[in-house]
Amino acid sequence: MTTLDRTASDGTAVADRPVPQDRKLRRDLGIANVFSHWFLLLWGAVTALPLLWMFLSSFKSDGEILSDPWGLPGALRFENWGRAWTEAHIGQYFLNSAIVVTGSLTLTMLMGATAAYVFARYEFRGRQFLYYLFVGGMMFPVFLALVPLFFVVRNAGLFGTWTGLVLVYAAYSLPFTVFFLTAFFRTLPTAVAEAALMDGCGHFRLFFRVMLPMARPGLISIAIFNFLSHWNQFILPQVLMQGDDSKWVLAQGLAALAVSQGYEGDYSGLFAGLTIATLPVLVVYILFQRQIQSGLTAGQLK
């Protein structure tokens, strides 16, 4: 802040008031803050209101949904959730998705963290080439490789299996995981690793016992991003998991539910199924939102 000094009657220096330019700057910043806050409130409302409407509609009857779509439910009809869980097989699809996502997320984090640590901490011939080969995978959208991916999975005998889906999920998540964690591992202090090696710690123990705990914020952040991506994946299971509907994941089950319940007129069951599918994503984000923010900022600071 720019100020002017003047001398009081007792000889002490007194700071003058800010010059008009500073007042104008503060006023402009205040106006910008007001607009930014209103924009964030509007964005939050646009995002949250459809979810709230879906949640309330899951407790309504079909008649209430059609006659008063914006009103509150007359009663909390939990039987809608039970009907979606059992009759629409959302419970089975939910379990299938949990199995696939657990396997793919574990494989992605293990392979991604290992590769990122090597790229960030070790010097060897071809390191840059291999790193950019990994990162280059982010340039190819999934739609571009659907046809060759279909034939590769089918020829490998993994078509219509959870194992094939886990491997494909992990393969498509590795480029961004390696890119993110490589930058994060480079920010960790080398003195700790050097001290551990001098004390007799091997490279294997150094990675799992020292470096991984230090990289916990970054690991949590990328794990949450990968979880959201795997849980919401639709096009890959739709192409690679055809046939036996008992092995379908939640996205496929919801698509089938939207078609069948639309014809049957069971809109309350459809909204209940959508709410059940959305709850894990909301719970994960609410519980780990601080870890996401700290992980995104910690990797940028030395």
C-alpha positions in Angstrom: 0.0 0.0 0.0 1.4 3.4 -0.9 1.4 5.9 1.9 2.7 9.4 2.6 4.6 10.2 5.8 4.0 13.4 7.8 5.3 14.7 11.1 2.9 15.3 14.1 3.2 18.2 16.5 5.2 16.0 18.9 7.8 15.2 16.3 6.7 11.6 15.6 6.2 10.3 12.1 2.6 9.5 11.2 1.5 7.6 8.2 -0.9 9.4 5.9 -4.0 7.9 4.4 -3.7 5.8 1.2 -3.6 7.7 -2.0 -6.7 7.6 -4.2 -5.1 5.1 -6.6 -5.0 2.5 -3.8 -8.6 3.1 -2.9 -9.6 2.6 -6.6 -7.5 -0.6 -6.7 -9.2 -2.0 -3.6 -12.6 -1.1 -4.9 -11.9 -2.9 -8.2 -10.7 -5.9 -6.3 -13.8 -5.9 -4.1 -16.1 -5.8 -7.2 -14.1 -8.6 -8.8 -14.5 -10.7 -5.6 -18.2 -10.1 -5.5 -18.6 -11.2 -9.1 -16.4 -14.3 -8.6 -18.3 -15.3 -5.4 -21.7 -14.9 -7.2 -20.4 -16.9 -10.1 -19.2 -19.7 -7.8 -22.6 -19.7 -6.0 -24.4 -19.9 -9.4 -22.1 -22.8 -10.5 -22.7 -24.6 -7.2 -26.5 -24.3 -7.6 -26.4 -25.5 -11.2 -24.4 -28.5 -10.1 -26.2 -29.3 -6.8 -29.8 -28.7 -7.7 -30.1 -31.6 -10.3 -28.6 -34.0 -7.7 -31.0 -32.8 -5.1 -34.0 -33.2 -7.5 -32.9 -36.7 -8.3 -32.5 -37.6 -4.6 -36.0 -36.2 -3.7 -37.6 -37.9 -6.8 -36.3 -41.3 -5.6 -38.7 -41.1 -2.6 -41.8 -40.1 -4.7 -44.4 -42.2 -6.3 -44.7 -42.3 -10.1 -47.8 -40.2 -9.9 -46.0 -37.5 -7.9 -43.1 -37.5 -10.3 -45.5 -36.9 -13.3 -48.0 -34.5 -11.7 -45.6 -32.5 -9.4 -42.0 -33.0 -10.6 -40.6 -30.0 -8.6 -42.5 -30.6 -5.4 -41.4 -32.4 -2.2 -42.3 -36.1 -1.8 -45.5 -36.8 0.2 -43.7 -39.6 2.1 -40.3 -41.2 2.2 -40.9 -44.3 0.1 -37.8 -46.4 0.8 -39.5 -49.3 -1.0 -38.3 -47.5 -4.2 -34.7 -48.1 -3.2 -35.4 -51.7 -2.3 -37.2 -52.4 -5.6 -34.2 -50.9 -7.5 -31.7 -52.8 -5.4 -33.4 -56.2 -5.9 -35.8 -56.3 -8.8 -33.6 -54.1 -11.1 -30.4 -55.9 -9.9 -28.7 -52.7 -8.9 -27.2 -54.5 -5.9 -25.5 -57.1 -8.1 -24.2 -54.4 -10.5 -23.0 -52.3 -7.5 -21.0 -55.3 -6.2 -19.6 -56.0 -9.7 -18.4 -52.4 -10.0 -16.9 -52.5 -6.6 -14.9 -55.6 -7.5 -13.7 -54.2 -10.9 -12.8 -50.7 -9.5 -11.0 -52.2 -6.5 -8.8 -54.4 -8.8 -8.2 -51.7 -11.4 -7.4 -49.0 -8.9 -5.0 -51.2 -6.9 -3.2 -52.1 -10.2 -3.1 -48.6 -11.4 -1.7 -47.1 -8.2 0.9 -49.8 -7.8 2.2 -49.7 -11.3 1.8 -45.9 -11.7 3.6 -45.1 -8.4 6.5 -47.5 -9.2 7.0 -46.1 -12.7 6.7 -42.5 -11.6 9.2 -43.0 -8.8 11.8 -44.5 -11.2 11.3 -41.7 -13.8 11.6 -39.1 -11.0 14.5 -40.4 -9.0 16.8 -42.5 -11.3 18.9 -41.7 -14.3 19.2 -44.2 -17.1 19.5 -44.3 -20.8 16.1 -43.9 -22.5 14.4 -42.5 -19.4 13.0 -39.5 -21.2 11.8 -41.5 -24.1 9.9 -44.0 -21.9 8.5 -41.1 -19.8 7.1 -39.3 -22.9 5.9 -42.7 -24.2 3.8 -43.0 -21.1 2.6 -39.4 -21.1 1.8 -39.6 -24.8 -1.0 -42.0 -24.0 -3.0 -39.1 -22.7 -3.3 -37.7 -26.2 -5.4 -40.7 -27.5 -9.0 -40.7 -26.5 -10.6 -44.0 -25.7 -13.0 -43.8 -28.7 -10.0 -43.9 -31.0 -8.9 -47.3 -29.8 -12.2 -49.1 -29.3 -12.1 -51.2 -32.4 -8.5 -52.5 -32.1 -9.0 -52.8 -28.3 -12.1 -55.0 -28.9 -10.1 -57.4 -31.0 -7.0 -57.4 -28.7 -9.2 -58.3 -25.7 -11.2 -60.9 -27.6 -8.0 -62.6 -29.0 -6.5 -62.7 -25.5 -9.5 -64.6 -24.2 -10.5 -61.8 -21.8 -13.7 -60.6 -23.6 -16.6 -60.5 -21.2 -14.5 -61.0 -18.1 -13.7 -58.8 -15.1 -10.0 -59.4 -15.6 -10.0 -57.9 -19.1 -12.0 -54.9 -17.8 -9.5 -54.4 -14.9 -6.5 -54.5 -17.2 -8.1 -52.0 -19.7 -9.1 -49.6 -16.9 -5.6 -49.7 -15.5 -4.0 -49.2 -18.9 -6.0 -46.1 -19.7 -5.4 -44.6 -16.2 -1.6 -45.1 -16.2 -0.5 -42.2 -18.4 -2.1 -39.5 -16.3 -1.1 -41.3 -13.1 2.5 -41.5 -14.1 2.5 -37.9 -15.3 1.0 -36.6 -12.0 3.1 -38.7 -9.6 6.4 -38.1 -11.5 6.0 -34.4 -10.8 5.1 -35.1 -7.2 8.0 -37.4 -6.5 10.4 -34.8 -7.9 9.4 -32.4 -5.2 10.2 -34.7 -2.3 13.5 -34.0 -0.5 16.4 -36.1 -1.7 18.2 -35.8 1.7 15.8 -38.3 3.3 16.3 -40.9 0.6 20.1 -40.4 0.8 20.1 -40.8 4.6 18.0 -44.0 4.3 20.4 -45.5 1.7 23.4 -44.6 3.9 21.7 -46.4 6.9 21.5 -49.6 4.8 18.0 -49.3 3.4 17.6 -51.0 0.1 15.9 -49.5 -2.9 12.8 -51.7 -2.5 12.4 -50.8 1.2 13.2 -47.1 0.4 10.3 -46.9 -2.0 7.7 -48.7 0.1 8.8 -47.6 3.6 10.0 -44.1 3.0 9.0 -42.5 -0.3 5.4 -43.8 -0.5 4.4 -42.4 2.9 6.0 -39.1 2.0 4.0 -39.0 -1.2 0.7 -39.7 0.5 -1.1 -36.5 -0.5 -0.4 -37.0 -4.1 -1.3 -40.7 -4.0 -4.6 -39.9 -2.4 -5.4 -37.2 -4.9 -4.7 -39.3 -8.0 -6.4 -42.4 -6.4 -9.6 -40.4 -6.0 -9.4 -39.1 -9.6 -8.9 -42.6 -10.8 -11.7 -44.0 -8.7 -14.2 -41.4 -10.1 -13.0 -42.2 -13.6 -13.3 -46.0 -13.2 -16.6 -45.9 -11.3 -18.3 -43.6 -14.0 -16.8 -45.5 -17.0 -19.5 -46.5 -19.5 -18.1 -46.9 -23.0 -15.4 -49.5 -22.1 -17.7 -52.0 -20.2 -20.4 -51.4 -22.9 -18.0 -52.7 -25.5 -15.9 -55.2 -23.6 -18.5 -56.7 -21.2 -21.3 -58.0 -23.5 -23.5 -61.0 -23.1 -23.9 -62.3 -19.5 -25.7 -59.5 -17.7 -24.8 -61.0 -14.3 -21.3 -59.6 -14.8 -22.4 -56.2 -15.8 -21.1 -53.2 -14.0 -23.2 -50.4 -12.6 -23.1 -48.1 -15.7 -24.4 -50.9 -17.9 -27.1 -51.8 -15.4 -28.3 -48.2 -15.2 -28.4 -47.9 -18.9 -30.5 -51.1 -19.1 -32.7 -49.8 -16.2 -33.3 -46.5 -17.9 -34.6 -48.3 -21.0 -36.7 -51.0 -19.2 -38.1 -48.7 -16.5 -38.9 -46.1 -19.1 -41.2 -48.5 -20.9 -42.6 -49.9 -17.7 -43.3 -46.4 -16.2 -41.4 -47.1 -13.0 -39.7 -43.7 -12.8 -39.4 -43.9 -9.0 -37.3 -47.0 -9.3 -35.1 -45.4 -12.0 -34.4 -42.3 -9.8 -33.6 -44.6 -6.8 -31.1 -46.6 -8.9 -29.5 -43.4 -10.1 -29.2 -42.1 -6.5 -27.6 -45.4 -5.4 -25.0 -45.1 -8.1 -24.2 -41.5 -7.3 -23.8 -41.9 -3.5 -20.3 -43.5 -3.5 -18.9 -40.7 -5.7 -20.4 -38.0 -3.4 -19.2 -39.8 -0.3 -15.7 -40.2 -1.5 -15.4 -36.5 -2.6 -16.9 -35.2 0.6 -14.6 -37.3 2.8 -11.4 -36.6 0.9 -11.9 -33.1 -0.5 -9.2 -31.7 1.7 -6.8 -34.4 0.6 -7.5 -33.6 -3.0 -6.8 -29.9 -2.6 -3.6 -30.5 -0.6 -2.4 -33.1 -3.0 -2.9 -30.8 -6.0 -1.0 -27.9 -4.4 1.7 -29.9 -2.6 3.2 -31.3 -5.8 3.8 -27.7 -7.0 5.9 -26.6 -4.0 9.4 -27.5 -3.0 
